Amino acid sequence: MRFHAVSLRFSVRLGQVVAVALLALALTDCANVQPKAPAPAKAVVQPVAPESDLMAKLLAAQFALQDNDLDAGANGFAEAAALSNDPEVADEATRLALTIKNWPLAKASLARWQALAPDDPGILQARAWIAIAEARTNEAFVDLDRLASRGDETGWRLVAQALLGADDKAEASRLLARVATPAHLGNSEPNWVAVSQLMFKLGDKASAQRIADGAIDRFHGGDAYAWSARLAIDRGDKAKARALYAEALKRDPKSVRLRGGYAALLADAGDNAGAARALAQGPQDDTTYAARAAYAARAEDKGALASLYRELDHDTNARTGSRLYLLGQIAELIDRREDALNWYREIDADDEHWFDAQTRQAVVLDQLGRTEQALEFLRELQAQTGEDSTQLGNVFLLEADLLTRKGRIEEARGVYQRGLETLPDDSRLLYARALMAAEQNDVPGAEKDLRRVIELKPDDAEALNALGYTLADRTDRRAEALELIERAYKLKPDEPAIIDSLGWIRYRMGDLDGSVKELRRAYEKQNDAEIAAHLGEVLWVRGDRDEARRIWEQGRKKDAKNKALLETIKRLTT
């Protein structure tokens, strides 16, 4: 909404004010708002204040907004509006007062705005907004109806903003139903679709569907069908949604937006290959190419990936950094790793994808069996990252990970040490080193690093969970472990790993039924081999051994080499 840009509008050009007469122009954002001609003087309008007084109040208001003191900012702009003959100042003062729901202040600024620019449609919006807040519904309707009767985008945008700003959404939806007549919606498909979407946002799904159906009947346009498809998805009718999206694409087959929506629907239904095919129809750009690659990768369709790779390779358009990076990614997916290296090397050092391309080169080199070259490449990259601590931390993490995967634990530990000497408060390095320590049964080392992460980031759910799980699994400090895991759970109640930890600590505390309940919930959310190991163990101990074996077998199909799963099965069955 426009009033959200208040601080930008009044900060960009304050230094350019040279005279009181130019204040209105100087305070207008030239990038977004065309300067308005000064409104004709009215008898009720006060003479403009001396520049110093007006400017002082504007500056004070601006500083207050920069400090996030909205009340002071709103009052400051209201005072400035009372002194200025610029309707833009009164406009912004009103909208800022509306934002903080200071209705008396909004009314005062609105009166000034109306005196200076009585024909501004924004006045109708502000007046309706206040009337809704004060339960003067019929008065609000009159002003909203006048806006809607314009039949243009501006009128409906102002209506939408006023209604979305209302606290009483039910009343707002009733007002919209009164205002949204066929005559006001006119012969404009965008109006019909936008109003249906507004009704949906306000919670009136029945009216949203009615207007959407009307849009299809009147216009038979792609946007109307696409929006009706989204409504079908909301009510769980995916078959209907697919049919509607297909109709939308018949009418506008070149629309990237419609193809993207259809593809997302197919992917949500599990048809990633179909999603890739949907995007392949019609004009292509870097966005559609990347989405096709992602869907084909999810479908594990190497044939589609190879075909896309050839299509991209033969595309005659200029190869941007995005395009080169995508070519490298697809080359990796279809096992053309030398090609991937070449694509990554082509990306310019000033391109936004350069750093990612460098790290991918190291990964590919390692995959090609050239681990020492990869490690040397990463050490050189560390020197090239300059003062970018995020990138530098990423390089250290990748180097340590490569070494860990090769079983070179002491060398990996040394990398973490070097990294933390350079970036002592990098929570990612601390967390990664803690996990490695836990894997090596170094509980004190893991606890030290995880507590430092929590000190740096008290609401880090992953660190809280990791420490809680470590204490639950490797010590008898179970009450402490439970407290940490519950803190993590409050932050991320739907995270499978945290639910798994909650189930595991309940098991460690002897609550088998409570443990099974939580572990089942975690397993439903994420069919993971380690969760399968935990759930299977608790079921086994509880006596449900057939089910335990079934869960373990599912886990083995998911990840046959999972260390935790294999160790659990061996420990309990032999």
C-alpha positions, 0 to 999 in steps of 0.5 A: 500500500502506498502509505508503507512507502512514507519514509522513502518518499520523504527522505529521498529528496529532502536535501533538494528543497530550495524554496517553500514553493517547491516543497511539494515537488521536492517531497515527491518520489520521482521514481513512482509518483508524477508531480501533481500540479498544486491544488487551487487555493481554498479560502479555508487553506492556511498560508504555508509555514516558514520553510524552517518550521515545516522542514523541521517538523518533516525532518523530526517525523522522518527521524521518528520513522527511521527509529520505528516510532510510528506514533511520533512519526504520525503526529509529526506528519500531522503537524506538518500537514497542518502547516503545508499547502502540499496535498501530498503531505496531508495524504501521507499524514492521513495514511500513516495515521490509518496505519497506526489506527489513530482515528482522531489523527486520521480524521484531522489529517483527512480534513486537511487533505480534503481541503487541499485536494477534494477530488483525490479518490484516495480521500474516499478510501480513507473516509471509508476506512475510518467509517468501517473502523467506527462501525458506520457501515452505510457511510463506508458503503457510499464511499466504497460504492463511489470508488467501485463505480469508477470501474477502473483498476485504481478504484478497485485497488483503493476498495481492496486496500480499505477492506483488507485494512478492516479489523472486522473481515466479516463486515468487510466481506459483506460490504464487498458483496454489496459493492461488487455488482456486475455494473461496477465490475464492468467488462473487465476480466481482471476486475472480476478475477481480482474481486473474487480473489479479494473475497477469498482473502476476506473469507467469503469463499462462496462469493469468491466462487460465484464471481469466478464462475461469472468471470468464466461465463462472461470472458472465457479467459485464461486468468478466469480459468486459472483462478477457478483452478486455484479455488478448486485446489482450495476445496480439494478437487484436484481433478477439477483444478487440472481440467480448469488449468488445461482450459486456461492454457488453451486460451493463453498457451504462451503464458509463463505464469499459467504454465507455472501454475499448472506445473505446480499443481501437477507436481503437488499431485506427484506428477513431476514429469508432467509438470516438466512437460507442461512447462516445456510447452510454449516460450522458454526463458531461464525461469522455465528452463530452471523449473523444468530441470527441477521437476525432471530431477525430482522425477529422476527422469534423466531422459528429460534432463538429457533432452533439456540439456541438448535444448539449452546447449543449442539455444542461440540466445546469449548465455547469461550466468544463470544459463551457464550455471543451469547448464552445469547443474544439469550436466552434473545430473546426467553424469557429464561432469567434465562438461559441468566443470567447463560450464562453471568455469565460463561464469564471470567473476562479477556474476552473482552465480560465480561463487556457487559455481566455484563451490560446485567445481570443487564438488565435481572434482571430488566426484571425479576422484580428484579429491586433492585437487578439489581441496586445493581449489577450496583453499585457493577459494578461501583466499578469494572470498575477501571479507564476505564471511558467509561465503568464507564460512561456506568454503570451510564447511565444504572443505570439512565435509569433503574430508569427513566423507573420506573418513579424514576426521582429524583433517576435517577437525583442523579445517573447523579449527582454522575456520573458527579462528577466522570466524569465531562466532560463525554458528554454522561452523560451530554447529557442524563441528558439534555434529562431528563431535557427537558422531565421534562420541565426543559429547563434551565437545559437542555440548560446548559448541552447541551451547555457544550456538545457542548463546549466539542464537537463543532461538536456533531450534536446530541447535536446541534440538541437537543438544537435547537429542545428544544429551538424551541419547548419550547421557542420563541428563534426561530432564535437561534434554527434555527441556531443550527439545521442548524449547525447540518444539515450541519454535518449530512444532512441525519439524520431523527431526524435532518430533523424532527427538521428542519421541526419543527422549520419551523412550529414554524416560520410559514412556513407550506409548508416548514415544511411539505416538510422537515417532509415528507422527515424525515418520508420517511427516518424513519417511526417513531411515533414522526415524524408522530406526527409532520407531522400530526400536521402540516398537520392538521393545514394546513387543510389536516386533512384526511392525518393527521389522516392517518399519525397518524394512521400509527404512532400508528401502529408503536408505540401505546404508544408513548407519543408525538403522543398520546398527539398531537392527543388528543390536536388537536382533542378534 
